[in-house]
Amino acid sequence: MRKPLAAATVLAALFPAALLARTLELVNESSVTIEHLFVSQADEKNWGSDQLGSNRDDVVAPGASFKLNGLEKDTFDLKIVTHTGQECVVEGVHFRTNMRWTVTDKVLRECR
């Protein structure tokens, strides 16, 4: 007779944590280019590096999208910066599954 715990241990070894990681899809349905995306754990004070990259061409143009893979199940704050310098911050996003953040002109008008 096989032990269920042993089988569970083998499955955990075959499916590394990376497969359990979440994806954030940033969809730009606004009329402006998104130049920066910052993600930090909700309890962090610093944003860290730009998730879009450091090159001039690392942007999300209107009508385009960007996927950030590898987020763990946790609570994060998200920040985007448009090419006009407008910032939009969403705090306390609970990543339990893959998520999509659709940015529209209305969303940007309502951002702080």
Residue pairs with C-beta under 8 A, 6 or more apart in sequence:
17 72
18 70
20 73
21 69
21 70
21 71
21 72
22 70
22 71
22 72
22 73
22 95
22 96
22 97
22 98
22 99
23 67
23 68
23 69
23 70
23 71
23 98
23 99
24 39
24 67
24 68
24 71
24 78
24 95
24 98
24 99
24 100
24 101
25 65
25 66
25 67
25 68
25 98
25 99
25 100
25 101
26 34
26 37
26 60
26 65
26 66
26 67
26 68
26 80
26 101
26 103
27 65
27 100
27 101
27 102
27 103
28 34
28 60
28 61
28 62
28 63
28 64
28 65
28 103
29 62
29 63
29 102
29 103
29 104
30 62
30 82
30 103
30 104
30 105
30 107
30 108
31 62
31 105
32 62
32 82
32 83
32 84
32 86
32 105
32 108
33 59
33 60
33 61
33 62
33 82
33 83
34 52
34 59
34 60
34 80
34 81
34 82
34 83
34 103
35 52
35 59
35 81
35 82
35 83
36 50
36 52
36 79
36 80
36 81
37 50
37 51
37 52
37 60
37 66
37 68
37 78
37 79
37 80
38 47
38 48
38 49
38 50
38 51
38 78
38 79
38 80
38 81
39 47
39 48
39 51
39 68
39 71
39 76
39 77
39 78
39 79
40 46
40 47
40 48
40 76
40 77
41 74
41 75
41 76
41 77
42 74
42 75
42 76
42 77
42 91
42 92
44 77
47 79
50 58
51 68
52 58
52 59
52 60
52 66
59 83
60 66
71 95
72 95
73 95
73 96
74 95
75 92
75 93
75 94
75 95
76 93
76 95
77 89
77 90
77 91
77 92
77 93
78 89
78 90
78 93
78 101
79 87
79 88
79 89
79 90
80 87
80 88
80 103
81 87
81 88
82 88
82 108
86 108
86 111
87 111
88 103
88 107
88 108
88 111
88 112
89 111
89 112
90 101
93 99
